[in-house]
Amino acid sequence: MNAPDAPQASAAASHVMNTYGRLPFALSHGRGCRVWDSDGKEYLDALGGIAVNTLGHAHPKLVPALQEQIGRLIHCSNYYQMPLQEALAAKLCELSGLANVFFCNSGLEANEAALKLARKFGHDKGIVKPEVIVYEKAFHGRSIATLSATGNAKVQAGFGPLVEGFVRVPLNDIAAIEEVANTRPNVTAVFLEVIQGEGGVNPATVEYLQAVRRLCDENDWLLMLDEVQCGIGRTGKWFAHQWADIRPDVMPLAKGLGSGVPVGAVVCGPRAATIFGPGNHGTTFGGNPLAMRAGVETLRIMEEDGLLENAAIVGDVLKAALQRELGALPGVREIRGQGLMIGIELEPPCGVLLGRAAEAGLLISVTADRVIRLVPPLILSAAEAEQIVAILAPLVREFLSENRSA
Ligand SMILES: Cc1ncc(COP(=O)(O)O)c(C=O)c1O
């Protein structure tokens, strides 16, 4: 396929706001887990648009469905009945065991809605200054409220005053959250990622998740699980919390839900399903027919093609291969994660590996300074998993040996 006539961007002449450190190439097109840049160079995609391209690129079942939808109706308004919203909401409720859904456009929007639910839940029972328990190293987005909930000083720097009403605790520390339960009567919700993504691929343990669920029940708090990055099949179950056999009251989703088409959702259980009434929340684009069709088709294709099983099986292959090639290396602290959400934590900061991997034909990310993050499409094959490791492992070895001798 020829690259479309994209204007050649030069950093000096760019009119795009400078908010990202971008690599010096533009992706032109993709197929499956491969993408090509405008010079024709091929890359293996172990990033999936940061856990977004669930079905990879140009999926042969998704593309015609979206083309058909674009030709029919892209957007109307939430003034009208939306059969596709009903269809996607029903499917999300079936898969999660929850009750109803509000649709929006992104992860931070889903999280904003969750935070509004937590506050109104408090107001409805007479708590006028509700508080939400949030986490060290958490990431929930870059709006003022969600960056205030985020546990990363770099994300917050320059944007004070932060939104008040958050109490922060360390992940997987049951005593710390019990202490909050005993001392803060205004808490109305606990808000956490089941596996912290941007914070370095840090999983909440099953034991911790079950303890938090119990505390929420005992204290009449909402359990709000941000599954924006770890949800939609990535860990080998539809939602990562299902490994702990618990149910949240509120579950924000986004990223992988539309397989690349922007869509966010807040899925609510019975305790949260009627907190919002008419006029309490809204969005122009949220739930539009194109986004809804993308969600419906993504989930349908995932089921048809067995992508949960694939994520679990190929995730194990990927982790085992990483362990085999890198696990014993001095300078590799830990290889962790579940399914196709894997982090490799190194001792030195390793942001430089992003560009080196791209040069070698592999797309990855580095997060929390030291963690190589792999969140490929869920269609990844075992052979492609081995190929990721075949490209990545020598780069990591070389990088660590440079850092040892430096
Ligand atoms: C767990 C989590 N929540 C929320 C967000 C924010 O999502 P968005 O970038 O779509 O606003 C992200 C993005 O990385 C995320 O990983």
The ligand as an ORCA input file, in Angstrom:
! r2SCAN-3c Opt
* xyz 0 1
  C      -5.663      3.576     33.741
  C      -5.888      4.782     32.890
  N      -6.904      5.599     33.181
  C      -7.150      6.693     32.438
  C      -6.354      7.025     31.372
  C      -6.664      8.254     30.568
  O      -7.219      7.875     29.366
  P      -7.290      8.907     28.144
  O      -5.881      9.125     27.706
  O      -8.136      8.214     27.131
  O      -7.918     10.148     28.668
  C      -5.287      6.200     31.035
  C      -4.405      6.538     29.909
  O      -3.311      6.100     29.785
  C      -5.050      5.051     31.812
  O      -4.025      4.238     31.543
*
